[in-house]
Every structure is written in C-alpha cells, then in structure tokens.
Amino acid sequence: MNNVTKMKILKPAHEVFEAFVNPMKIGNFWFSLSSERWEQGKTITLRYEEYEAEGEIEVLEVDINKKIVFQWGEAHIVTIALNQLDNSTTIVEVNEEGFNETDNDFITQLIDNKEGWVYMLTCLKGYLEYGVNLRAALMK
C-alpha cells in the first residue's frame, strides 16, 4: 500500500530539487540536519531536532530536477517527483510505499505519515515562495 501527497510550489523544479538535496537548504523546511548532499548510492544521516530523532536514509535514485527515491526503515520507499508545469511552477508529489495493510496500526500509520508529508510540503512552500522557515517559527 502507498500514500501519495501533492502540493504546487511556485518555483521552477531546479530550485525545488536543490532545496531537497542541498544540506544547507533542507533545514529551512524539513530536517534540522542532513549529513551531506543527496546523491544516488549515498547513505545520509538526518536529524530532526524537534523530535530529538536521528536516522539514516539510503538514496536509491536521483534524476536531477525530476525525482529522488530513498529508503527509510526496513520497508518504506519514498519517491519525490518534481513535475514542472512551466518556468515558475512545480507540482511536488511524495509517494511513500511499504505500508502493511494487515498491521493493526495501518490506518494510524497512513494518517500520521500523511500529516508529516503535508507538514513538510507546507514548510517547503513557505521557504521557497516566501523565504519563511516555518519549522523555526513552530519551534518557538
């Protein structure tokens, strides 16, 4: 089972892509720390200060300005697709796979993850379109 979340960002795909893969930018909307630039085959350490959490992802695929695929946990594969509509508009689609439909917490997991992706995409929109770090504002 998968979980899909989409949002329109009023920026070209190359700017959206760079926000995800550049460790100097990702902290403005998602993780507090990314150990290095996201590239295919790399294992990236991510830190989330708000939740005192740290973990690793394995970057499985990168198609510059179009797609990032990574694995977190044992079974979850996340694909971030960037669909540029014109020179100033990109649809970001996050597709997370690996949910177990027979798990007793299946619905809760889907809802929790959906909330997380909506939060991340909303923070991305605020950062790229308005120069606002919503994560920092929410931590205060």
For each residue, the residues with C-beta under 8 A, 3 or more apart:
1: 97 99 100 101 106 110
2: 95 96 97 98 99
3: 95 96 99 110 113 114 117
4: 93 94 95 96
5: 93 94 114 117 118 121
6: 91 92 93 94
7: 91 92 118 121 122 124 125
8: 89 90 91 92
9: 16 89 90 91 92 121 124 125 128 129
10: 88 89 128 129
11: 15 16 88 89 90 128 129
12: 15 16 84 87 88 89 90
13: 16 17 65 66 82 83 84 90
14: 17 18 65
15: 11 12 18 19 128
16: 9 11 12 13 19 20 82 90 92 124 128
17: 13 14 20 21 64 65 66 68 82
18: 14 15 21 22 25
19: 15 16 22 25 26 28 29 124 127 128
20: 16 17 25 26 30 38 68 80
21: 17 18 26 37 38 39 62 68
22: 18 19 25 26 37
23: 26 27 33 34 35 36 37
24: 27
25: 18 19 20 22 28 29 127
26: 19 20 21 22 23 29 30 31 34
27: 23 24 30 31 32 33 34 135
28: 19 25 123 127 133 135
29: 19 25 26 120 123 124 126 127 128 133 134 135
30: 20 26 27 120 123 124 135
31: 26 27 34 46 47 48
32: 27 47 48 49 50 135
33: 23 27 45 46 47 49
34: 23 26 27 31 38 44 45 46
35: 23 44 45 46
36: 23 42 44
37: 21 22 23 42
38: 20 21 34 42 44 59 62 68 70
39: 21 42 59 62
40: 59 60 61 62
41: 59
42: 36 37 38 39 58 59
43: 56 57 58 59
44: 34 35 36 38 56 57 58 59 70
45: 33 34 35 54 55 56
46: 31 33 34 35 54 55 56 57
47: 31 32 33 53 54
48: 31 32 51 52 53 54
49: 32 33 52 139
50: 32 135 138 139
51: 48
52: 48 49
53: 47 48
54: 45 46 47 48
55: 45 46 72
56: 43 44 45 46 72
57: 43 44 46 70 71 72
58: 42 43 44 70 71 72
59: 38 39 40 41 42 43 44 62 68 69 70
60: 40 69 70 71 77
61: 40 67 68 69
62: 21 38 39 40 59 67 68 69
63: 66 67 68
64: 17
65: 13 14 17 82 84
66: 13 17 63 81 82
67: 61 62 63 79 80 81 82
68: 17 20 21 38 59 61 62 63 79 80
69: 59 60 61 62 77 78 79 80
70: 38 44 57 58 59 60 77 78
71: 57 58 60 76 77 78
72: 55 56 57 58 76 78
73: 76 98
74:
75: 98 100
76: 71 72 73 96 97 98 99
77: 60 69 70 71 96 97 98
78: 69 70 71 72 94 95 96 97
79: 67 68 69 93 94 95 96 97
80: 20 67 68 69 92 93 94
81: 66 67 92 93 94 95
82: 13 16 17 65 66 67 90 91 92
83: 13 90 91 92 93
84: 12 13 65 87 89 90
85: 89 90 91
86: 89
87: 12 84
88: 10 11 12
89: 8 9 10 11 12 84 85 86
90: 8 9 11 12 13 16 82 83 84 85
91: 6 7 8 9 82 83 85
92: 6 7 8 9 16 80 81 82 83 121 124
93: 4 5 6 79 80 81 83
94: 4 5 6 78 79 80 81 117 120 121
95: 2 3 4 78 79 81
96: 2 3 4 76 77 78 79 99 113 117
97: 1 2 76 77 78 79
98: 2 73 75 76 77
99: 1 2 3 76 96 103 106 109 110 113
100: 1 75 103 106
101: 1 106
102: 106
103: 99 100 106 109
104:
105: 108 109
106: 1 99 100 101 102 103 109 110
107: 110 111
108: 105 111 112
109: 99 103 105 106 112 113
110: 1 3 99 106 107 113 114
111: 107 108 114 115
112: 108 109 115 116
113: 3 96 99 109 110 116 117
114: 3 5 110 111 117 118
115: 111 112 118 119
116: 112 113 119 120
117: 3 5 94 96 113 114 120 121
118: 5 7 114 115 121 122
119: 115 116 122 123
120: 29 30 94 116 117 123 124
121: 5 7 9 92 94 117 118 124 125
122: 7 118 119 125 126 134
123: 28 29 30 119 120 126 127 133 134 135
124: 7 9 16 19 29 30 92 120 121 127 128
125: 7 9 121 122 128 129 130
126: 29 122 123 129 130 132 133 134
127: 19 25 28 29 123 124 130 131 132 133 134
128: 9 10 11 15 16 19 29 124 125
129: 9 10 11 125 126
130: 125 126 127
131: 127
132: 126 127 137
133: 28 29 123 126 127 136 137
134: 29 122 123 126 127 137 138
135: 27 28 29 30 32 50 123 138 139
136: 133 139 140
137: 132 133 134 140
138: 50 134 135
139: 49 50 135 136
140: 136 137
